[in-house]
Amino acid sequence: MNAHIKKVYVPMTETGFYILLCLRDTMHGYGIVQKVEAITQGEIKLSPGTMYGSLSKMEKDGLIHFVREEDKRKLYRITELGNQVLELEIMRIERLYRTMKEVQ
């Protein structure tokens, strides 16, 4: 992973985190919006502008890739680089959580 990718994506925005988390399965943008809303029990609602801008940037940076088009919807999936970035973020969040628990 190059320094640019690490600098841009770690720490991640919630939007980026949830997109990569969802794209461990092949999905389209609207499917991601629905899944994020479901897994966060409605606390996070991704707007289409944010979603599609993030998908475009992540594809350009090699974190996700276009799989195929189905019913006029583009399907994406996380790449190995995307998995590495997601794992770094998960480890960062776990470290924050452990630290918070130790301080209480």
N, CA, C and O atoms as a GROMACS GRO file, in nm:
protein
  416
    1MET      N    1   0.085  -0.118   0.000
    1MET     CA    2   0.000   0.000   0.000
    1MET      C    3   0.090   0.124   0.000
    1MET      O    4   0.181   0.136   0.082
    2ASN      N    5   0.063   0.214  -0.093
    2ASN     CA    6   0.148   0.333  -0.099
    2ASN      C    7   0.105   0.438   0.003
    2ASN      O    8  -0.006   0.433   0.057
    3ALA      N    9   0.193   0.532   0.028
    3ALA     CA   10   0.171   0.634   0.130
    3ALA      C   11   0.050   0.720   0.099
    3ALA      O   12  -0.022   0.762   0.190
    4HIS      N   13   0.025   0.748  -0.029
    4HIS     CA   14  -0.090   0.830  -0.068
    4HIS      C   15  -0.220   0.765  -0.024
    4HIS      O   16  -0.306   0.830   0.036
    5ILE      N   17  -0.235   0.637  -0.052
    5ILE     CA   18  -0.359   0.566  -0.015
    5ILE      C   19  -0.376   0.568   0.136
    5ILE      O   20  -0.486   0.595   0.185
    6LYS      N   21  -0.270   0.539   0.209
    6LYS     CA   22  -0.278   0.537   0.355
    6LYS      C   23  -0.315   0.676   0.409
    6LYS      O   24  -0.396   0.687   0.501
    7LYS      N   25  -0.256   0.780   0.352
    7LYS     CA   26  -0.283   0.916   0.398
    7LYS      C   27  -0.427   0.957   0.371
    7LYS      O   28  -0.491   1.022   0.454
    8VAL      N   29  -0.480   0.919   0.254
    8VAL     CA   30  -0.615   0.959   0.215
    8VAL      C   31  -0.723   0.880   0.289
    8VAL      O   32  -0.828   0.934   0.322
    9TYR      N   33  -0.697   0.752   0.314
    9TYR     CA   34  -0.804   0.664   0.365
    9TYR      C   35  -0.793   0.623   0.511
    9TYR      O   36  -0.888   0.566   0.564
   10VAL      N   37  -0.682   0.651   0.578
   10VAL     CA   38  -0.671   0.612   0.719
   10VAL      C   39  -0.635   0.735   0.800
   10VAL      O   40  -0.527   0.790   0.779
   11PRO      N   41  -0.719   0.781   0.892
   11PRO     CA   42  -0.849   0.724   0.928
   11PRO      C   43  -0.953   0.748   0.819
   11PRO      O   44  -0.942   0.841   0.740
   12MET      N   45  -1.052   0.662   0.817
   12MET     CA   46  -1.157   0.666   0.715
   12MET      C   47  -1.276   0.749   0.761
   12MET      O   48  -1.302   0.766   0.880
   13THR      N   49  -1.348   0.797   0.663
   13THR     CA   50  -1.479   0.854   0.692
   13THR      C   51  -1.575   0.739   0.717
   13THR      O   52  -1.549   0.626   0.676
   14GLU      N   53  -1.684   0.767   0.784
   14GLU     CA   54  -1.786   0.662   0.804
   14GLU      C   55  -1.837   0.612   0.670
   14GLU      O   56  -1.860   0.492   0.653
   15THR      N   57  -1.855   0.702   0.576
   15THR     CA   58  -1.904   0.663   0.444
   15THR      C   59  -1.809   0.563   0.381
   15THR      O   60  -1.852   0.457   0.335
   16GLY      N   61  -1.680   0.595   0.378
   16GLY     CA   62  -1.582   0.505   0.320
   16GLY      C   63  -1.578   0.371   0.390
   16GLY      O   64  -1.571   0.266   0.325
   17PHE      N   65  -1.583   0.374   0.522
   17PHE     CA   66  -1.582   0.251   0.600
   17PHE      C   67  -1.700   0.161   0.564
   17PHE      O   68  -1.682   0.042   0.536
   18TYR      N   69  -1.818   0.218   0.564
   18TYR     CA   70  -1.937   0.136   0.535
   18TYR      C   71  -1.940   0.087   0.391
   18TYR      O   72  -1.986  -0.024   0.364
   19ILE      N   73  -1.892   0.167   0.298
   19ILE     CA   74  -1.887   0.122   0.158
   19ILE      C   75  -1.796   0.000   0.147
   19ILE      O   76  -1.836  -0.101   0.090
   20LEU      N   77  -1.675   0.008   0.200
   20LEU     CA   78  -1.583  -0.105   0.191
   20LEU      C   79  -1.638  -0.226   0.267
   20LEU      O   80  -1.625  -0.340   0.221
   21LEU      N   81  -1.697  -0.203   0.381
   21LEU     CA   82  -1.755  -0.312   0.458
   21LEU      C   83  -1.863  -0.384   0.378
   21LEU      O   84  -1.867  -0.507   0.374
   22CYS      N   85  -1.949  -0.307   0.314
   22CYS     CA   86  -2.058  -0.366   0.233
   22CYS      C   87  -2.004  -0.437   0.109
   22CYS      O   88  -2.058  -0.540   0.068
   23LEU      N   89  -1.898  -0.383   0.049
   23LEU     CA   90  -1.850  -0.438  -0.078
   23LEU      C   91  -1.764  -0.564  -0.061
   23LEU      O   92  -1.698  -0.607  -0.155
   24ARG      N   93  -1.765  -0.621   0.058
   24ARG     CA   94  -1.709  -0.756   0.071
   24ARG      C   95  -1.798  -0.852  -0.005
   24ARG      O   96  -1.757  -0.963  -0.040
   25ASP      N   97  -1.922  -0.809  -0.030
   25ASP     CA   98  -2.015  -0.877  -0.121
   25ASP      C   99  -2.034  -0.785  -0.241
   25ASP      O  100  -2.028  -0.663  -0.227
   26THR      N  101  -2.057  -0.842  -0.358
   26THR     CA  102  -2.081  -0.761  -0.477
   26THR      C  103  -2.214  -0.689  -0.462
   26THR      O  104  -2.317  -0.750  -0.433
   27MET      N  105  -2.212  -0.556  -0.483
   27MET     CA  106  -2.333  -0.474  -0.466
   27MET      C  107  -2.331  -0.354  -0.558
   27MET      O  108  -2.227  -0.315  -0.612
   28HIS      N  109  -2.448  -0.295  -0.575
   28HIS     CA  110  -2.460  -0.166  -0.645
   28HIS      C  111  -2.482  -0.057  -0.540
   28HIS      O  112  -2.510  -0.086  -0.424
   29GLY      N  113  -2.469   0.067  -0.583
   29GLY     CA  114  -2.476   0.181  -0.492
   29GLY      C  115  -2.602   0.185  -0.407
   29GLY      O  116  -2.594   0.206  -0.286
   30TYR      N  117  -2.718   0.164  -0.469
   30TYR     CA  118  -2.842   0.170  -0.393
   30TYR      C  119  -2.849   0.057  -0.291
   30TYR      O  120  -2.902   0.075  -0.181
   31GLY      N  121  -2.795  -0.060  -0.327
   31GLY     CA  122  -2.789  -0.171  -0.233
   31GLY      C  123  -2.704  -0.137  -0.111
   31GLY      O  124  -2.737  -0.176   0.001
   32ILE      N  125  -2.595  -0.064  -0.134
   32ILE     CA  126  -2.509  -0.022  -0.023
   32ILE      C  127  -2.586   0.073   0.068
   32ILE      O  128  -2.583   0.059   0.190
   33VAL      N  129  -2.656   0.170   0.008
   33VAL     CA  130  -2.736   0.265   0.086
   33VAL      C  131  -2.834   0.191   0.175
   33VAL      O  132  -2.847   0.221   0.293
   34GLN      N  133  -2.903   0.093   0.118
   34GLN     CA  134  -3.003   0.016   0.194
   34GLN      C  135  -2.938  -0.067   0.305
   34GLN      O  136  -2.988  -0.071   0.418
   35LYS      N  137  -2.826  -0.131   0.274
   35LYS     CA  138  -2.760  -0.215   0.373
   35LYS      C  139  -2.706  -0.132   0.489
   35LYS      O  140  -2.720  -0.171   0.605
   36VAL      N  141  -2.645  -0.017   0.458
   36VAL     CA  142  -2.591   0.069   0.564
   36VAL      C  143  -2.704   0.116   0.655
   36VAL      O  144  -2.690   0.117   0.777
   37GLU      N  145  -2.813   0.156   0.596
   37GLU     CA  146  -2.926   0.201   0.677
   37GLU      C  147  -2.977   0.087   0.766
   37GLU      O  148  -3.012   0.109   0.882
   38ALA      N  149  -2.980  -0.035   0.713
   38ALA     CA  150  -3.026  -0.150   0.790
   38ALA      C  151  -2.929  -0.186   0.903
   38ALA      O  152  -2.972  -0.205   1.017
   39ILE      N  153  -2.799  -0.195   0.874
   39ILE     CA  154  -2.705  -0.238   0.977
   39ILE      C  155  -2.680  -0.132   1.084
   39ILE      O  156  -2.634  -0.164   1.194
   40THR      N  157  -2.709  -0.006   1.052
   40THR     CA  158  -2.694   0.101   1.152
   40THR      C  159  -2.829   0.137   1.213
   40THR      O  160  -2.840   0.236   1.286
   41GLN      N  161  -2.930   0.058   1.185
   41GLN     CA  162  -3.065   0.079   1.236
   41GLN      C  163  -3.114   0.222   1.209
   41GLN      O  164  -3.175   0.286   1.294
   42GLY      N  165  -3.085   0.268   1.087
   42GLY     CA  166  -3.132   0.398   1.042
   42GLY      C  167  -3.050   0.517   1.088
   42GLY      O  168  -3.082   0.631   1.053
   43GLU      N  169  -2.944   0.494   1.165
   43GLU     CA  170  -2.863   0.606   1.215
   43GLU      C  171  -2.780   0.670   1.106
   43GLU      O  172  -2.751   0.790   1.112
   44ILE      N  173  -2.741   0.592   1.006
   44ILE     CA  174  -2.661   0.647   0.897
   44ILE      C  175  -2.736   0.626   0.767
   44ILE      O  176  -2.772   0.514   0.731
   45LYS      N  177  -2.759   0.737   0.697
   45LYS     CA  178  -2.826   0.734   0.567
   45LYS      C  179  -2.734   0.802   0.467
   45LYS      O  180  -2.712   0.924   0.473
   46LEU      N  181  -2.680   0.724   0.376
   46LEU     CA  182  -2.588   0.778   0.276
   46LEU      C  183  -2.666   0.846   0.165
   46LEU      O  184  -2.760   0.789   0.110
   47SER      N  185  -2.627   0.968   0.133
   47SER     CA  186  -2.694   1.038   0.023
   47SER      C  187  -2.637   0.988  -0.109
   47SER      O  188  -2.521   0.946  -0.114
   48PRO      N  189  -2.716   0.991  -0.216
   48PRO     CA  190  -2.667   0.945  -0.346
   48PRO      C  191  -2.541   1.019  -0.392
   48PRO      O  192  -2.450   0.957  -0.446
   49GLY      N  193  -2.536   1.149  -0.371
   49GLY     CA  194  -2.419   1.226  -0.413
   49GLY      C  195  -2.292   1.180  -0.344
   49GLY      O  196  -2.188   1.162  -0.406
   50THR      N  197  -2.302   1.163  -0.214
   50THR     CA  198  -2.188   1.116  -0.135
   50THR      C  199  -2.150   0.974  -0.177
   50THR      O  200  -2.032   0.943  -0.195
   51MET      N  201  -2.250   0.890  -0.193
   51MET     CA  202  -2.228   0.749  -0.228
   51MET      C  203  -2.156   0.736  -0.362
   51MET      O  204  -2.053   0.670  -0.371
   52TYR      N  205  -2.210   0.799  -0.465
   52TYR     CA  206  -2.154   0.780  -0.598
   52TYR      C  207  -2.020   0.852  -0.615
   52TYR      O  208  -1.934   0.806  -0.690
   53GLY      N  209  -2.002   0.964  -0.546
   53GLY     CA  210  -1.872   1.031  -0.546
   53GLY      C  211  -1.765   0.943  -0.481
   53GLY      O  212  -1.653   0.932  -0.532
   54SER      N  213  -1.801   0.880  -0.370
   54SER     CA  214  -1.708   0.791  -0.300
   54SER      C  215  -1.676   0.667  -0.383
   54SER      O  216  -1.561   0.625  -0.390
   55LEU      N  217  -1.778   0.608  -0.446
   55LEU     CA  218  -1.755   0.490  -0.531
   55LEU      C  219  -1.658   0.524  -0.644
   55LEU      O  220  -1.567   0.447  -0.674
   56SER      N  221  -1.678   0.639  -0.706
   56SER     CA  222  -1.594   0.680  -0.817
   56SER      C  223  -1.449   0.698  -0.771
   56SER      O  224  -1.356   0.651  -0.837
   57LYS      N  225  -1.430   0.766  -0.659
   57LYS     CA  226  -1.294   0.790  -0.606
   57LYS      C  227  -1.229   0.658  -0.564
   57LYS      O  228  -1.111   0.636  -0.593
   58MET      N  229  -1.304   0.572  -0.498
   58MET     CA  230  -1.248   0.445  -0.453
   58MET      C  231  -1.211   0.355  -0.571
   58MET      O  232  -1.112   0.282  -0.566
   59GLU      N  233  -1.291   0.361  -0.676
   59GLU     CA  234  -1.259   0.281  -0.795
   59GLU      C  235  -1.131   0.335  -0.859
   59GLU      O  236  -1.043   0.258  -0.897
   60LYS      N  237  -1.122   0.466  -0.871
   60LYS     CA  238  -1.002   0.529  -0.929
   60LYS      C  239  -0.877   0.495  -0.849
   60LYS      O  240  -0.770   0.474  -0.906
   61ASP      N  241  -0.891   0.490  -0.717
   61ASP     CA  242  -0.777   0.461  -0.628
   61ASP      C  243  -0.749   0.312  -0.613
   61ASP      O  244  -0.652   0.273  -0.548
   62GLY      N  245  -0.833   0.227  -0.673
   62GLY     CA  246  -0.808   0.083  -0.672
   62GLY      C  247  -0.857   0.008  -0.550
   62GLY      O  248  -0.819  -0.107  -0.528
   63LEU      N  249  -0.943   0.072  -0.467
   63LEU     CA  250  -0.996   0.004  -0.349
   63LEU      C  251  -1.115  -0.085  -0.381
   63LEU      O  252  -1.142  -0.183  -0.312
   64ILE      N  253  -1.185  -0.050  -0.488
   64ILE     CA  254  -1.297  -0.131  -0.535
   64ILE      C  255  -1.284  -0.145  -0.687
   64ILE      O  256  -1.209  -0.071  -0.751
   65HIS      N  257  -1.356  -0.241  -0.742
   65HIS     CA  258  -1.355  -0.252  -0.888
   65HIS      C  259  -1.495  -0.283  -0.939
   65HIS      O  260  -1.577  -0.345  -0.870
   66PHE      N  261  -1.520  -0.238  -1.060
   66PHE     CA  262  -1.646  -0.264  -1.130
   66PHE      C  263  -1.650  -0.412  -1.166
   66PHE      O  264  -1.554  -0.465  -1.222
   67VAL      N  265  -1.760  -0.478  -1.134
   67VAL     CA  266  -1.775  -0.621  -1.163
   67VAL      C  267  -1.855  -0.641  -1.291
   67VAL      O  268  -1.809  -0.707  -1.384
   68ARG      N  269  -1.975  -0.583  -1.295
   68ARG     CA  270  -2.061  -0.595  -1.413
   68ARG      C  271  -2.179  -0.500  -1.396
   68ARG      O  272  -2.201  -0.443  -1.290
   69GLU      N  273  -2.254  -0.485  -1.504
   69GLU     CA  274  -2.376  -0.405  -1.498
   69GLU      C  275  -2.494  -0.501  -1.500
   69GLU      O  276  -2.496  -0.598  -1.576
   70GLU      N  277  -2.592  -0.472  -1.416
   70GLU     CA  278  -2.710  -0.557  -1.404
   70GLU      C  279  -2.831  -0.466  -1.389
   70GLU      O  280  -2.837  -0.387  -1.295
   71ASP      N  281  -2.926  -0.476  -1.480
   71ASP     CA  282  -3.046  -0.390  -1.476
   71ASP      C  283  -3.008  -0.242  -1.465
   71ASP      O  284  -3.066  -0.168  -1.385
   72LYS      N  285  -2.913  -0.200  -1.547
   72LYS     CA  286  -2.866  -0.061  -1.553
   72LYS      C  287  -2.799  -0.014  -1.423
   72LYS      O  288  -2.785   0.106  -1.402
   73ARG      N  289  -2.760  -0.107  -1.338
   73ARG     CA  290  -2.690  -0.072  -1.214
   73ARG      C  291  -2.550  -0.132  -1.218
   73ARG      O  292  -2.532  -0.248  -1.255
   74LYS      N  293  -2.452  -0.050  -1.180
   74LYS     CA  294  -2.314  -0.097  -1.177
   74LYS      C  295  -2.290  -0.170  -1.045
   74LYS      O  296  -2.319  -0.119  -0.937
   75LEU      N  297  -2.236  -0.290  -1.056
   75LEU     CA  298  -2.202  -0.370  -0.938
   75LEU      C  299  -2.053  -0.360  -0.911
   75LEU      O  300  -1.971  -0.369  -1.003
   76TYR      N  301  -2.018  -0.342  -0.785
   76TYR     CA  302  -1.879  -0.327  -0.743
   76TYR      C  303  -1.844  -0.430  -0.637
   76TYR      O  304  -1.931  -0.492  -0.575
   77ARG      N  305  -1.713  -0.448  -0.619
   77ARG     CA  306  -1.662  -0.537  -0.515
   77ARG      C  307  -1.528  -0.482  -0.464
   77ARG      O  308  -1.454  -0.418  -0.539
   78ILE      N  309  -1.499  -0.507  -0.339
   78ILE     CA  310  -1.374  -0.462  -0.278
   78ILE      C  311  -1.256  -0.538  -0.341
   78ILE      O  312  -1.268  -0.655  -0.377
   79THR      N  313  -1.142  -0.469  -0.354
   79THR     CA  314  -1.020  -0.531  -0.407
   79THR      C  315  -0.930  -0.572  -0.289
   79THR      O  316  -0.963  -0.547  -0.173
   80GLU      N  317  -0.819  -0.636  -0.319
   80GLU     CA  318  -0.724  -0.673  -0.214
   80GLU      C  319  -0.672  -0.547  -0.144
   80GLU      O  320  -0.659  -0.546  -0.021
   81LEU      N  321  -0.643  -0.441  -0.219
   81LEU     CA  322  -0.600  -0.316  -0.158
   81LEU      C  323  -0.710  -0.261  -0.067
   81LEU      O  324  -0.682  -0.215   0.044
   82GLY      N  325  -0.832  -0.265  -0.113
   82GLY     CA  326  -0.945  -0.220  -0.031
   82GLY      C  327  -0.956  -0.299   0.098
   82GLY      O  328  -0.983  -0.243   0.204
   83ASN      N  329  -0.935  -0.430   0.089
   83ASN     CA  330  -0.937  -0.514   0.209
   83ASN      C  331  -0.826  -0.474   0.306
   83ASN      O  332  -0.848  -0.473   0.428
   84GLN      N  333  -0.709  -0.442   0.254
   84GLN     CA  334  -0.597  -0.400   0.340
   84GLN      C  335  -0.631  -0.269   0.412
   84GLN      O  336  -0.606  -0.254   0.532
   85VAL      N  337  -0.688  -0.175   0.338
   85VAL     CA  338  -0.726  -0.046   0.397
   85VAL      C  339  -0.835  -0.067   0.502
   85VAL      O  340  -0.829  -0.009   0.610
   86LEU      N  341  -0.935  -0.148   0.470
   86LEU     CA  342  -1.043  -0.176   0.564
   86LEU      C  343  -0.987  -0.241   0.691
   86LEU      O  344  -1.028  -0.205   0.801
   87GLU      N  345  -0.896  -0.335   0.677
   87GLU     CA  346  -0.838  -0.402   0.793
   87GLU      C  347  -0.760  -0.303   0.880
   87GLU      O  348  -0.766  -0.310   1.003
   88LEU      N  349  -0.686  -0.210   0.819
   88LEU     CA  350  -0.616  -0.106   0.896
   88LEU      C  351  -0.715  -0.023   0.977
   88LEU      O  352  -0.690   0.010   1.093
   89GLU      N  353  -0.825   0.011   0.914
   89GLU     CA  354  -0.926   0.093   0.983
   89GLU      C  355  -0.992   0.015   1.096
   89GLU      O  356  -1.017   0.070   1.203
   90ILE      N  357  -1.020  -0.112   1.074
   90ILE     CA  358  -1.080  -0.195   1.180
   90ILE      C  359  -0.985  -0.204   1.298
   90ILE      O  360  -1.027  -0.194   1.413
   91MET      N  361  -0.856  -0.224   1.271
   91MET     CA  362  -0.757  -0.231   1.379
   91MET      C  363  -0.749  -0.098   1.454
   91MET      O  364  -0.734  -0.096   1.576
   92ARG      N  365  -0.758   0.013   1.381
   92ARG     CA  366  -0.755   0.145   1.443
   92ARG      C  367  -0.876   0.165   1.535
   92ARG      O  368  -0.862   0.215   1.647
   93ILE      N  369  -0.993   0.125   1.488
   93ILE     CA  370  -1.116   0.138   1.568
   93ILE      C  371  -1.109   0.048   1.691
   93ILE      O  372  -1.148   0.090   1.800
   94GLU      N  373  -1.059  -0.073   1.674
   94GLU     CA  374  -1.045  -0.164   1.789
   94GLU      C  375  -0.949  -0.106   1.893
   94GLU      O  376  -0.973  -0.117   2.013
   95ARG      N  377  -0.839  -0.045   1.846
   95ARG     CA  378  -0.743   0.017   1.937
   95ARG      C  379  -0.809   0.132   2.014
   95ARG      O  380  -0.790   0.145   2.135
   96LEU      N  381  -0.886   0.215   1.944
   96LEU     CA  382  -0.957   0.324   2.009
   96LEU      C  383  -1.053   0.271   2.116
   96LEU      O  384  -1.062   0.326   2.226
   97TYR      N  385  -1.124   0.165   2.082
   97TYR     CA  386  -1.219   0.107   2.176
   97TYR      C  387  -1.148   0.052   2.300
   97TYR      O  388  -1.192   0.075   2.412
   98ARG      N  389  -1.038  -0.022   2.279
   98ARG     CA  390  -0.961  -0.077   2.392
   98ARG      C  391  -0.910   0.036   2.482
   98ARG      O  392  -0.919   0.028   2.604
   99THR      N  393  -0.857   0.140   2.419
   99THR     CA  394  -0.806   0.254   2.497
   99THR      C  395  -0.916   0.318   2.578
   99THR      O  396  -0.896   0.350   2.696
  100MET      N  397  -1.031   0.338   2.518
  100MET     CA  398  -1.144   0.399   2.587
  100MET      C  399  -1.186   0.315   2.706
  100MET      O  400  -1.217   0.370   2.812
  101LYS      N  401  -1.189   0.184   2.691
  101LYS     CA  402  -1.228   0.094   2.800
  101LYS      C  403  -1.125   0.097   2.914
  101LYS      O  404  -1.162   0.089   3.031
  102GLU      N  405  -0.998   0.109   2.879
  102GLU     CA  406  -0.894   0.114   2.982
  102GLU      C  407  -0.898   0.243   3.062
  102GLU      O  408  -0.863   0.244   3.180
  103VAL      N  409  -0.940   0.349   3.000
  103VAL     CA  410  -0.943   0.482   3.066
  103VAL      C  411  -1.063   0.496   3.158
  103VAL      O  412  -1.057   0.570   3.256
  104GLN      N  413  -1.170   0.428   3.129
  104GLN     CA  414  -1.294   0.442   3.210
  104GLN      C  415  -1.277   0.399   3.351
  104GLN      O  416  -1.371   0.405   3.429
   0.00000   0.00000   0.00000
